[in-house]
Amino acid sequence: MIIKVCGMRDAENIRAVEQVGIDWMGFVCSAKSPRFVSTCPAYLPDSVQRVGVFVNATEQEITEKVSRLKLDILQLHGEETPAFCDYIHQRTGLPILKAISIRDEEDFQLALPYQYLTCLHAFVFDTKCGTGGGSGRKFDWRILEAYQGTKPFLLAGGIAPQDAADILALRHPLLLGVDLNSRFETAPAMKDVKALESFIKQLSHK
């Protein structure tokens, strides 16, 4: 199971989180977020995949961050169309994660227009909220059974340290991993390393 820790910014915290056994690290490139990476951190991870998280960004904004942060993956968390996803993939050569906001079963229909994009590595199923980006809240994970697509997905939205057992109980064949953020923080963009270590240890004990 892929473990993505998102919303990183502090160099020493990045260095510490990199060592706990995660696979992907997310850097929020939306100025409206309290976790916005306005300048390049003094340290960037070299043993995990770097994911740039964008919300309705322009091509120029994305390509500048790709160069500055040396990104490996693009996560598009706004209202980006399938055509834009494909275009920005062609411009950058990077695989795409597309966030889909979920409240009920019908929201999985929003994923259908992106389903056949060859550039799409996976969806990110996050809790629907009134603003762009993440909500820090869970949706009802039981409705994941309604997702009948062909692309894998990361589960996001309010995952907390005490949720490891519930995640292990999920049996959807396309569950690729989890996206961890605010519930593992001591402050915006500062992750609790011990909480992450404990959570990851629980997930590994299948």
Beta strands, then each sheet from edge to edge (+ up, - down):
strand 1: 2-5
strand 2: 24-28
strand 3: 49-54
strand 4: 73-76
strand 5: 96-102
strand 6: 120-127
strand 7: 153-155
strand 8: 175-180
strand 9: 185-187
strand 10: 190-191
sheet 1: 1+ 2+ 3+ 4+ 5+ 6+ 7+ 8+ 1+
sheet 2: 9+ 10-
end
